[in-house]
Amino acid sequence: MRRRDLDVPFKDREAARRHGARWDRERHCWFVPEGVDCSPLLGWSRAGEFINARAHSYYLLETLHPCSQCGRESRVHGIVLPTGHEIRMHGEDPDSDEWERADEPSLISFVTNLASAVSLRIQQDSLLYRPRHSFADTTCYHYNHCEYCGSVFDEYALFGMPGYGFDVLSEMQAARILVSAVRAGFAGAAEHFSYGVAFLDAMTRR
């Protein structure tokens, strides 16, 4: 297994050490030793081709949405990154990329990659949210699939249409969404971030 190196700020060094991270004196960086659970350390993941978002925790959302093919209401899922998550901002070259801290939670969509620990955690709740190649190009996104007929849900319908899916407009709509707080790190890549999740506090906690 390829070694996972970490970006650990000086102020976080003791917290990272408690979670199992170790300092490599030769390479002058923190890393996850073999056999150590990387989940609590994903919030310090290094920027890379497949990572543009990281957090020390995250929320899994679940609600019901009608399938456009069979018409039945199926469970669908989403991911919210809490206040304080970090987004990779691209510089002129990869070495100049920087992490920018978000002052509000974000609902992410068009997810192209998830750390294996995050994928495994989501699979504990459901196998309906999984990768599939886009119909328009060769990009592979994580889509919701209907639990009855297997059809793919449109990302825009779930995340980009006010009043539908996870883009709620009232506390009543928000209360229909179940929220599970995951006390483990997040690392992944997404193409869309909806900053400021409306009525997050009104959603139903599990």
trRosetta pair geometry for C-beta under 8 A, 3 or more apart (Angstrom, degrees):
i j d omega theta_ij theta_ji phi_ij phi_ji
1 34 7.0 139 60 -119 114 95
3 31 5.7 -4 171 -167 111 132
3 32 7.4 171 -168 59 68 74
3 34 7.9 -70 -102 -58 81 84
4 31 6.5 143 86 -160 52 76
4 32 4.5 6 69 31 107 118
4 38 5.9 41 58 -123 159 142
4 41 7.8 124 114 106 129 125
4 45 7.3 -53 -176 -123 112 83
5 24 8.0 -60 -119 12 99 137
5 27 7.8 -94 -115 125 131 140
5 29 5.2 12 -160 133 116 137
5 30 7.1 121 -167 83 66 52
5 31 4.9 -44 -108 -99 57 89
5 46 5.4 16 93 -18 90 139
6 16 6.7 161 124 -150 155 138
6 21 5.9 -50 27 -133 157 133
6 29 7.0 158 57 165 58 93
6 30 4.2 -48 66 94 108 103
6 31 6.1 180 6 -93 88 30
6 32 6.7 100 -39 -36 114 82
6 41 6.2 -73 -97 172 140 113
6 44 4.2 38 -169 119 109 112
6 45 6.7 -64 -120 -97 70 27
6 46 6.4 -156 -128 -39 19 87
7 30 7.7 178 -74 47 6 107
7 44 5.6 -158 65 -179 57 79
7 45 7.4 4 22 102 92 21
7 46 5.1 120 -27 -95 99 69
7 47 7.6 21 -20 -7 145 75
7 99 7.5 160 102 -18 151 142
8 12 5.3 -130 -169 88 83 107
8 13 5.8 104 139 -95 122 60
8 16 4.6 -30 -128 -39 142 164
8 21 6.5 134 -61 139 151 163
8 30 4.3 26 9 14 127 154
8 44 4.9 15 -81 -157 72 147
9 12 4.9 77 61 13 83 104
9 13 7.7 -113 98 -41 45 74
10 13 5.9 -22 -161 -26 38 116
12 15 5.0 -60 -167 46 71 115
12 16 5.6 72 135 -26 91 102
12 44 7.0 -178 116 -86 146 127
13 16 5.8 -57 -148 37 30 110
13 17 6.3 33 154 -22 65 107
13 23 7.9 16 -154 -68 111 120
13 30 7.6 -161 -127 -75 78 136
14 17 5.5 -51 -146 35 34 115
14 18 6.5 39 153 -23 64 101
15 18 5.8 -52 -152 31 32 112
15 19 6.7 20 153 -10 63 107
16 19 5.9 -64 -153 42 33 105
16 21 3.9 -31 160 39 96 142
16 30 5.9 -2 146 -165 149 156
16 41 6.5 75 -142 -123 83 99
16 44 6.1 6 -103 -12 122 164
17 20 7.8 146 -177 12 29 8
17 21 5.9 -82 -83 66 36 84
17 22 7.6 80 -122 -90 73 43
19 40 4.1 -140 -147 104 130 126
19 41 5.3 166 119 -65 133 89
20 32 6.9 43 111 -141 105 74
20 33 6.7 -116 164 34 95 98
20 36 3.9 165 157 -158 140 132
20 37 6.9 116 21 49 160 66
20 40 7.5 108 22 61 104 116
20 41 6.9 -94 64 -44 94 130
21 30 4.9 19 170 -179 124 116
21 31 6.9 150 -156 71 81 25
21 32 6.2 -54 -106 -87 70 57
21 33 7.9 155 -139 -8 28 82
21 36 7.8 168 -70 131 37 158
21 41 5.6 137 -62 -119 107 136
21 44 7.5 -8 -83 66 154 149
22 30 7.0 153 79 -152 29 69
22 31 6.2 -33 66 63 78 75
22 33 5.3 47 9 -44 129 109
23 29 7.7 -178 -149 101 60 23
23 30 5.7 -42 -96 -96 59 68
24 27 4.3 4 115 46 128 98
24 28 7.0 -64 90 -4 81 15
24 29 5.5 -2 48 60 110 66
24 30 7.3 171 7 -103 82 15
24 31 5.5 38 -29 2 118 120
25 28 7.2 21 -166 -75 28 54
27 31 8.0 47 72 -35 133 127
30 44 7.1 -17 87 137 136 142
32 36 5.4 -145 -175 77 83 116
32 38 4.7 15 -147 -102 163 97
32 41 5.6 163 -86 81 113 156
33 36 4.8 80 64 -7 80 124
36 41 7.9 42 128 -4 116 142
37 40 6.8 63 108 7 100 91
37 117 7.6 104 -175 -115 81 136
38 41 5.2 -82 -163 54 60 108
38 42 6.2 83 143 -61 89 81
38 115 7.6 -123 110 173 123 134
38 117 5.9 -150 78 -34 91 143
38 185 7.7 -83 142 57 68 129
39 42 6.2 -30 -155 -15 32 113
39 117 4.3 -164 -87 178 83 148
39 121 7.7 109 -128 -51 127 126
39 184 4.0 -31 164 -166 110 124
39 185 5.8 163 167 36 46 85
40 43 8.0 -41 166 11 44 102
40 56 8.0 21 -168 -158 61 80
40 184 5.9 -85 -78 -138 53 70
40 185 5.7 102 -170 -16 16 103
41 44 5.7 -55 -177 40 72 104
41 45 7.7 111 130 -59 74 70
41 185 5.8 -90 66 -1 20 157
42 45 5.3 -3 -165 -39 56 113
42 54 6.4 -156 145 -148 74 95
42 55 7.9 6 106 63 97 49
42 56 8.0 158 73 -112 74 39
42 115 5.5 -148 -129 34 132 170
42 117 6.5 -143 -55 61 136 132
42 118 7.2 131 -158 -46 171 104
42 184 7.2 53 22 150 121 80
42 185 2.9 162 49 118 87 118
42 186 5.7 163 113 43 129 9
42 187 4.1 -131 -174 -16 103 104
43 54 5.4 130 -144 157 40 98
43 55 5.5 -47 -111 131 95 20
43 56 3.6 3 -73 -78 161 64
43 57 7.8 -5 -69 -18 129 47
43 86 8.0 104 -169 18 76 110
43 185 4.2 -124 -24 -129 76 107
43 186 6.9 48 -79 39 72 60
43 187 7.6 -144 -70 -59 26 88
44 54 7.3 165 -35 160 9 145
44 185 7.6 -62 11 -133 64 149
45 48 7.8 -81 156 7 101 106
45 51 5.5 -121 127 -160 128 159
45 54 4.9 -166 43 -107 100 136
45 115 7.1 -136 -83 -74 154 137
45 185 7.5 144 -27 154 101 132
45 187 3.9 60 -4 -111 160 141
46 51 7.3 107 91 69 46 146
47 51 6.0 -152 -138 90 38 101
47 52 7.2 47 -139 -103 89 50
47 88 4.7 124 -121 -119 117 133
47 94 7.7 -177 113 -167 117 86
47 97 5.2 -141 122 110 165 140
47 99 6.9 -155 -55 -66 115 93
48 51 4.9 55 44 28 83 102
50 112 7.5 -132 -145 109 74 100
50 113 4.3 -97 -172 133 98 175
50 188 7.9 -55 151 -152 80 42
50 189 5.4 -119 -179 -15 48 134
51 54 6.6 31 179 -58 115 101
51 88 7.0 107 120 -28 70 143
51 113 7.2 -91 -71 94 51 128
51 115 7.8 34 -96 -61 110 96
51 187 5.3 -23 -128 179 121 98
51 188 6.6 143 -121 110 68 1
51 189 5.8 -124 -105 -58 19 92
52 87 6.5 18 154 -162 81 67
52 88 4.1 -108 -145 40 65 115
52 188 7.9 -42 44 110 63 47
52 189 4.7 72 17 -124 92 80
52 190 7.0 -127 70 37 107 56
53 81 6.3 -117 174 -65 124 160
53 85 6.5 16 -172 162 93 121
53 86 7.2 161 -151 86 49 53
53 87 5.7 -13 -101 -107 77 65
53 88 7.1 -106 -55 1 40 87
53 106 8.0 -120 -139 80 136 140
53 108 6.7 -126 27 -96 177 149
53 186 7.1 -29 123 124 94 108
53 187 7.3 164 90 -147 60 39
53 188 5.8 -20 64 69 100 70
53 189 6.7 153 16 -102 89 31
53 190 6.0 0 -2 19 140 99
53 193 7.5 157 -90 -86 135 124
54 85 6.8 176 89 -164 39 82
54 86 5.3 -12 61 60 86 98
54 99 7.4 -40 41 -134 114 130
54 185 7.3 -6 -170 -178 87 102
54 186 6.3 167 -152 92 42 70
54 187 4.9 4 -108 -102 89 75
55 58 5.5 110 81 -66 134 89
55 81 4.7 -179 -40 -153 151 101
55 82 6.2 131 -168 38 139 79
55 84 7.1 105 -138 97 91 79
55 85 3.7 -38 -86 -111 110 97
55 86 7.1 171 -76 18 60 67
55 185 6.8 169 90 -156 51 60
55 186 4.3 11 51 47 92 112
56 84 7.4 -34 24 116 105 120
56 185 5.6 -41 -133 -103 40 76
56 186 7.8 -53 4 18 8 79
57 82 5.9 13 81 9 95 133
57 181 6.8 7 169 -177 124 88
57 182 6.1 169 -166 87 75 64
57 183 5.6 -23 -118 -120 115 40
57 184 6.8 97 -115 44 62 28
57 185 7.3 -54 -64 -92 36 33
57 186 7.2 19 129 -14 10 103
58 79 6.0 -4 169 -168 129 96
58 80 6.6 159 -171 81 77 51
58 81 5.5 -40 -116 -104 95 57
58 82 6.8 -151 -108 -12 40 86
58 85 7.8 58 -91 -88 87 132
58 118 7.6 27 39 -129 148 113
58 182 5.2 -7 65 55 73 113
58 184 7.9 -45 25 71 87 66
58 186 4.2 71 -35 -55 131 141
59 79 7.1 145 78 -160 59 48
59 80 4.1 -9 59 60 111 102
59 81 7.9 -150 23 -68 80 16
59 82 6.9 103 -19 -59 100 88
59 105 7.8 10 15 -157 127 136
59 179 5.4 -20 -170 -162 121 98
59 180 6.7 147 -161 73 64 46
59 181 5.8 -34 -103 -101 79 54
59 182 6.9 178 -96 11 24 85
59 200 7.9 133 42 -157 171 114
60 77 6.4 -20 -174 -162 92 109
60 78 7.7 149 -162 78 48 43
60 79 6.4 -24 -106 -103 56 66
60 121 7.7 -151 -53 131 138 104
60 122 6.5 170 -116 -109 132 77
60 125 6.2 164 146 -2 152 163
60 179 7.4 144 75 -156 49 48
60 180 4.5 -12 58 58 99 103
60 182 6.1 70 -16 -32 100 116
61 77 6.3 145 80 -159 62 54
61 78 4.1 -13 58 60 118 90
61 79 7.2 -145 15 -64 91 19
61 80 6.2 75 -33 -15 114 104
61 107 7.9 -7 -1 -127 149 104
61 166 5.9 82 118 -116 154 125
61 177 5.4 -15 -162 -178 105 114
61 178 7.0 140 -160 76 50 54
61 179 5.9 -18 -101 -99 69 68
61 203 7.2 -64 -123 -162 101 155
62 75 5.8 -10 -167 -166 104 103
62 76 7.2 157 -148 78 56 40
62 77 5.4 -19 -95 -99 72 76
62 125 6.9 -137 -65 168 134 134
62 126 7.5 138 -109 -20 121 139
62 177 7.0 148 71 -163 39 64
62 178 4.5 -18 61 59 95 106
62 180 7.6 37 -3 -7 108 104
63 75 7.5 154 83 -146 24 58
63 76 6.1 -24 66 59 71 87
63 165 7.1 141 73 -162 133 45
63 166 6.7 168 17 -80 135 72
63 176 5.7 69 -138 123 108 91
63 177 4.5 -45 -69 -104 115 72
63 178 7.0 170 -72 15 58 73
64 73 4.3 30 175 170 115 115
64 74 6.9 152 -148 72 69 22
64 75 6.3 -46 -95 -91 63 47
64 76 7.3 118 -132 13 17 86
64 176 7.2 -81 31 166 89 115
65 73 6.6 152 69 -148 15 74
65 74 6.5 -36 64 61 68 72
65 76 4.7 -6 19 1 120 136
65 144 7.8 65 50 116 132 153
65 153 6.6 67 96 -131 135 141
65 157 7.5 127 178 129 138 109
65 158 6.3 -50 -86 -102 173 92
65 164 7.5 78 -131 176 112 86
65 165 5.6 17 -99 -99 139 73
66 71 6.2 -17 -170 -161 107 42
66 72 7.1 172 -142 95 67 17
66 73 5.4 -46 -84 -89 59 67
66 74 7.8 99 -135 13 18 76
67 70 4.8 18 90 46 133 82
67 71 6.3 -51 70 -3 82 13
67 72 5.6 10 24 56 114 64
67 73 7.6 -168 -7 -95 77 18
67 74 5.3 55 -50 -4 105 120
67 146 4.1 41 -104 -106 137 134
67 148 6.7 -131 -3 49 156 110
67 149 6.3 144 152 35 160 114
67 151 5.7 113 -167 60 116 122
67 153 7.2 -97 -116 -85 68 88
68 151 7.1 -126 58 130 77 146
68 153 7.8 131 2 -122 99 59
68 154 7.2 37 -11 -8 142 109
68 157 7.6 -147 -45 -70 123 173
69 146 6.8 -123 48 -9 112 159
69 149 5.5 -130 99 91 122 149
69 151 4.0 147 13 -49 144 166
70 146 6.4 142 26 165 118 157
70 148 5.4 -126 85 98 159 122
70 149 4.2 159 -36 -20 134 138
70 151 6.9 177 -8 6 93 128
72 146 7.3 105 69 -167 97 118
72 148 4.8 34 65 13 144 161
72 149 7.6 137 33 -12 115 102
74 128 7.3 -178 161 -155 116 153
74 144 7.8 150 110 155 118 112
74 146 4.5 -159 -42 -141 165 65
74 147 4.6 163 -146 17 105 87
74 148 6.1 -130 -85 2 111 93
74 153 7.8 -148 74 -61 125 123
75 126 6.4 -146 112 -107 129 149
75 128 6.3 136 87 36 94 160
75 147 5.9 41 33 -24 88 136
76 128 7.3 -111 -109 120 44 131
76 129 7.7 101 -163 -74 55 101
76 144 4.2 28 -139 -160 91 160
76 153 5.9 5 -114 -4 130 172
76 158 5.9 -131 153 -122 149 133
76 165 6.9 -59 93 -137 148 92
77 122 6.9 127 142 -158 155 108
77 125 7.0 124 -106 106 142 129
77 126 5.9 -176 -39 53 140 140
77 128 6.8 134 1 80 112 101
77 129 4.4 -74 59 -48 125 141
77 144 6.1 162 34 -99 70 109
78 107 6.2 2 162 -159 130 100
78 108 7.8 161 -176 60 86 59
78 109 7.4 -32 -136 -82 104 85
78 158 6.9 -178 -71 152 116 118
78 159 6.8 145 -118 -87 130 103
78 165 7.8 104 -49 164 136 103
78 166 4.7 5 -9 -66 164 160
79 107 7.5 138 84 -153 49 55
79 108 5.3 -26 82 50 101 103
79 111 7.1 62 29 -69 133 145
79 122 8.0 -54 -76 -91 111 125
79 186 7.7 143 -178 -141 128 142
80 105 5.4 22 174 170 107 120
80 106 6.8 166 -155 83 63 39
80 107 5.3 -31 -99 -93 82 64
80 108 7.5 167 -102 6 30 77
80 179 7.8 -27 30 -133 133 108
80 197 5.5 4 -133 -68 128 162
80 200 6.8 146 -171 -123 164 123
81 85 3.8 9 157 -44 120 167
81 102 7.3 80 108 53 116 147
81 105 6.3 172 87 -157 51 69
81 106 4.9 -2 53 55 100 92
81 108 6.4 53 -11 -27 106 115
81 186 6.3 -140 -110 79 97 155
82 85 6.1 129 62 -35 52 100
82 105 5.2 -38 -134 -104 34 98
83 102 6.7 -132 -140 106 46 85
83 103 6.4 1 -149 177 98 31
83 104 5.9 -36 -99 -132 89 16
83 105 5.5 -59 -45 -54 65 68
84 101 6.3 -25 -146 -163 44 103
84 102 6.9 -50 17 66 8 73
85 101 7.7 149 83 -150 29 58
85 102 5.2 -5 65 37 77 119
85 105 7.6 73 6 -130 117 52
85 106 6.5 -102 60 25 136 110
85 186 7.3 -24 -125 67 119 125
86 99 4.2 15 174 179 130 110
86 100 6.5 149 -156 69 74 35
86 101 5.5 -39 -97 -93 81 54
86 102 7.0 -166 -92 -3 27 84
87 99 7.1 144 68 -156 31 62
87 100 5.3 -28 63 62 85 92
87 102 6.1 73 -12 -49 106 108
87 106 7.9 63 -63 -9 120 166
87 193 6.7 -49 -102 -48 139 168
88 97 5.7 5 -173 175 98 122
88 98 7.7 154 -153 84 54 31
88 99 6.0 -37 -95 -98 56 66
88 100 7.9 150 -108 16 8 80
89 97 6.6 162 81 -161 50 69
89 98 5.1 -17 59 67 103 81
89 99 7.3 160 13 -107 84 14
89 100 4.9 58 -27 -17 123 117
90 97 5.6 -33 -121 -108 41 94
91 94 7.7 142 56 -112 94 6
91 95 7.5 -72 70 79 133 48
91 96 2.9 -119 114 106 156 99
91 97 5.1 -136 7 -68 95 38
91 98 6.5 81 -50 -9 110 84
92 96 5.5 22 39 52 75 148
93 96 5.4 82 55 12 69 103
94 97 5.8 -24 -161 -14 45 115
102 105 7.6 103 123 -101 126 14
102 106 6.0 -49 177 -28 166 117
102 195 6.7 -145 -156 -124 119 106
104 195 5.2 89 77 179 121 86
104 196 4.4 -18 159 -75 152 66
104 197 7.6 170 158 3 98 67
105 195 7.9 150 88 -154 37 50
105 196 7.1 98 60 -109 67 20
105 197 4.7 -46 95 8 114 113
105 200 6.0 59 57 -68 152 165
106 193 4.5 -16 -170 -168 135 98
106 194 6.2 144 -160 66 69 48
106 195 5.3 -30 -99 -96 91 54
106 196 7.9 16 -91 -1 56 34
106 197 7.0 169 -118 -45 9 99
107 159 6.4 -174 134 -144 118 103
107 166 6.0 173 -158 129 146 131
107 167 7.9 -174 86 -81 161 70
107 193 7.6 140 69 -161 44 48
107 194 4.3 -15 57 57 95 112
107 197 5.1 114 -39 -101 100 105
108 111 6.0 75 131 -76 111 98
108 188 7.8 126 126 91 162 123
108 190 4.0 -116 -174 -80 116 177
108 192 6.8 141 -158 86 54 62
108 193 5.7 -20 -102 -103 75 67
108 194 7.6 -157 -73 19 27 76
109 155 5.2 133 176 -174 117 111
109 158 7.3 164 -120 89 129 99
109 159 3.8 161 -74 105 151 173
109 160 7.2 -129 69 -42 167 93
109 190 6.6 102 59 -168 24 121
109 191 7.6 -56 97 63 63 77
109 192 4.7 -23 65 72 88 115
109 194 7.3 41 1 -15 108 106
110 141 5.6 -65 -151 -129 56 129
110 155 5.7 79 -64 178 73 164
110 190 6.0 111 81 -169 67 76
110 191 3.9 -52 109 48 126 107
110 192 4.9 80 29 9 114 102
111 114 6.4 26 163 -53 127 97
111 141 6.3 107 63 -162 52 75
111 142 4.2 -21 78 33 110 115
111 188 6.2 -5 -158 153 108 133
111 189 7.1 126 -161 87 62 52
111 190 4.6 -37 -100 -99 63 90
111 191 7.9 -144 -73 9 22 74
112 139 6.5 -67 -114 -175 113 101
112 140 6.5 100 -150 80 74 68
112 141 6.1 -52 -90 -102 59 59
112 142 7.6 -144 -77 -7 13 84
112 189 4.8 -42 63 99 97 107
112 190 6.7 168 10 -100 76 31
112 191 6.6 76 -26 -33 111 94
113 188 5.4 -176 100 -158 67 73
113 189 4.2 38 43 32 100 104
114 118 4.4 -118 177 87 106 119
114 119 4.7 133 98 -58 122 87
114 122 7.4 -12 158 2 166 137
114 142 6.7 41 -20 -55 118 149
114 187 7.8 121 -163 89 47 56
114 188 4.3 -13 -108 -107 52 126
115 118 4.7 89 61 5 82 104
115 119 7.1 -153 92 -6 40 87
115 185 8.0 -2 55 109 158 94
115 186 7.3 172 24 -166 120 40
115 187 4.2 64 -38 68 129 95
115 188 6.0 -109 -10 -65 73 76
116 119 5.5 -53 -146 37 36 114
116 120 6.2 36 156 -20 68 105
117 120 5.9 -53 -147 36 30 111
117 121 6.5 33 152 -21 62 105
117 184 6.8 -123 145 148 122 135
117 185 7.6 47 91 71 139 85
118 121 5.7 -54 -151 34 33 112
118 122 6.5 31 153 -17 66 104
118 186 5.7 73 -95 -131 131 69
118 187 6.9 -159 -23 48 131 58
118 188 6.1 -79 60 -51 162 120
119 122 5.9 -56 -150 36 32 109
119 123 6.3 32 153 -21 65 108
120 123 5.6 -54 -148 35 33 114
120 124 7.1 47 150 -32 60 93
121 124 5.8 -41 -164 12 37 116
121 125 7.9 21 147 -4 60 98
121 182 6.0 73 166 -137 148 141
121 184 6.7 -171 -77 58 153 140
122 125 6.1 -63 -167 39 44 103
122 126 6.9 -49 163 56 76 75
122 129 5.8 -82 165 77 130 122
123 126 7.2 -101 -135 77 32 33
123 127 5.8 39 -141 -89 81 69
125 180 7.0 -164 -84 20 141 158
126 129 5.9 73 96 7 111 92
127 130 6.5 8 177 -46 62 126
128 144 5.9 24 138 -157 99 69
128 145 4.9 -143 -163 57 73 80
128 146 7.7 -159 -150 56 118 3
128 147 5.6 -53 -92 -73 134 85
129 142 5.9 37 168 167 84 105
129 143 7.4 -156 -144 99 55 28
129 144 5.4 -24 -96 -95 77 65
129 145 7.6 -166 -75 11 30 79
130 142 6.4 -111 161 -145 9 78
130 143 7.2 -28 66 57 51 65
130 145 6.8 -21 35 -6 96 122
131 140 5.1 25 -173 167 112 109
131 141 7.0 168 -140 94 65 24
131 142 5.4 -47 -81 -90 58 63
131 143 7.6 84 -144 13 19 76
132 140 6.9 179 91 -152 16 76
132 141 6.8 -28 63 66 66 68
132 142 7.9 99 16 -126 71 24
132 143 5.0 -46 37 24 116 121
132 145 7.8 108 -28 -67 143 112
132 152 6.3 -125 79 -102 157 133
133 138 6.3 -41 -154 -156 117 44
133 139 7.1 137 -152 82 66 36
133 140 5.1 -47 -91 -96 60 72
133 141 7.9 96 -140 18 18 68
134 137 5.3 15 81 52 124 64
134 138 7.3 16 47 64 93 5
134 139 4.7 23 2 67 127 86
134 140 7.2 -138 -14 -88 76 23
134 141 5.8 65 -66 1 91 110
136 139 8.0 -5 72 34 88 103
141 155 7.1 -59 151 -57 151 140
143 152 4.8 -1 150 -152 148 104
143 153 6.4 169 179 51 93 71
143 155 7.0 -97 -115 -61 82 92
144 152 7.4 121 79 -159 51 56
144 153 4.2 -10 77 34 103 128
144 158 6.5 107 19 -65 138 163
145 150 5.6 -12 177 -156 115 48
145 151 6.9 160 -156 79 68 29
145 152 5.9 -38 -102 -97 71 53
145 153 7.1 -144 -83 -4 21 86
146 149 4.9 5 97 50 135 76
146 150 5.9 -48 65 6 86 10
146 151 4.6 26 9 47 125 78
146 152 7.9 -96 -7 -47 84 14
146 153 7.0 129 -52 -51 75 89
153 157 6.4 -118 176 68 87 119
153 158 5.7 61 141 -40 126 126
154 157 4.0 79 76 2 105 110
154 158 7.0 167 88 -6 58 85
155 158 6.1 -68 -151 43 33 102
155 159 5.7 -26 173 29 73 115
155 160 7.1 51 127 -2 73 112
156 159 6.9 -81 -123 58 20 75
156 160 4.2 -53 -149 52 64 125
156 161 6.3 76 149 -35 75 95
157 160 7.5 -2 -23 50 15 81
157 161 5.6 -9 -136 6 39 133
157 164 6.1 -71 -178 129 66 137
157 165 6.0 126 131 -39 61 132
158 161 7.9 63 8 27 12 97
158 164 7.3 -102 -106 126 25 92
158 165 3.5 167 -147 -141 45 151
158 166 5.9 37 165 7 78 94
158 167 7.9 130 145 -6 35 92
159 165 6.1 -77 -47 115 37 144
159 166 5.7 -1 -100 54 62 111
159 167 6.2 106 -169 -41 28 105
159 192 7.2 125 127 100 137 134
159 194 6.8 -160 178 -22 97 136
160 167 6.5 114 -91 -41 4 151
160 192 7.8 -33 -73 158 112 160
161 164 4.2 -1 94 45 111 122
161 165 6.6 92 53 19 93 110
161 167 6.0 160 71 53 40 137
162 167 5.2 -97 -100 135 39 118
162 169 5.8 68 175 -66 93 113
163 167 6.9 -18 15 101 30 90
163 168 7.2 61 -115 -138 28 37
163 169 4.9 -13 -83 -7 73 126
163 173 7.2 -124 -145 -104 53 164
164 167 6.3 17 61 55 58 97
166 177 6.7 87 -121 -111 74 143
167 194 7.4 -123 -101 -146 96 167
167 198 7.7 59 -163 37 52 121
168 173 3.8 178 -149 109 111 119
168 174 4.7 163 102 -68 160 71
168 177 7.0 -119 -37 -18 141 131
168 198 6.1 -150 74 93 77 110
168 199 5.6 -72 90 53 121 135
169 173 6.1 58 44 24 61 149
169 198 7.2 6 -104 125 31 152
170 173 4.8 99 58 8 80 98
170 174 6.9 -141 99 -5 44 89
170 199 7.1 59 125 -72 17 158
171 174 5.3 -54 -143 39 36 116
171 175 6.3 46 155 -32 67 100
171 199 5.5 -168 -95 -138 55 126
171 202 4.1 -125 -140 -150 84 158
172 175 5.9 -47 -152 22 28 114
172 176 7.7 30 149 -21 55 98
173 176 6.1 -54 -169 22 40 112
173 177 7.8 33 142 -18 64 101
173 199 7.4 95 74 82 86 162
174 177 5.8 -57 -166 26 47 111
174 198 7.4 -129 -79 118 124 78
174 199 3.6 -125 -67 133 154 129
174 200 7.5 -121 -155 -74 131 15
174 202 3.9 75 96 92 137 109
174 203 4.9 -94 170 -69 90 67
175 202 5.9 -68 -61 154 73 91
175 203 6.8 -171 -98 -123 28 32
175 204 5.7 70 -165 -46 57 97
176 204 7.5 20 -113 -3 3 120
177 203 4.5 -49 83 -134 101 109
177 204 6.6 166 82 25 46 83
178 203 7.2 151 -121 170 7 100
178 204 5.3 -42 -104 80 56 102
178 205 8.0 88 -160 -147 62 7
178 206 5.5 56 -179 -58 103 104
179 200 7.6 90 -95 -169 154 75
179 203 4.5 88 -29 118 122 125
179 204 6.6 160 13 77 83 44
179 205 5.5 -42 69 -102 100 52
179 206 6.5 -157 79 -3 44 86
180 206 4.7 -18 -87 40 79 133
181 205 7.5 -6 -17 -143 102 100
182 186 7.7 96 88 -63 125 101
190 193 6.5 112 96 -65 123 78
194 197 6.9 88 105 -90 102 69
197 200 4.4 70 100 -61 112 115
199 202 4.2 -43 -174 36 93 119
199 203 6.7 113 130 -39 84 79
200 203 5.9 -40 -163 6 39 115
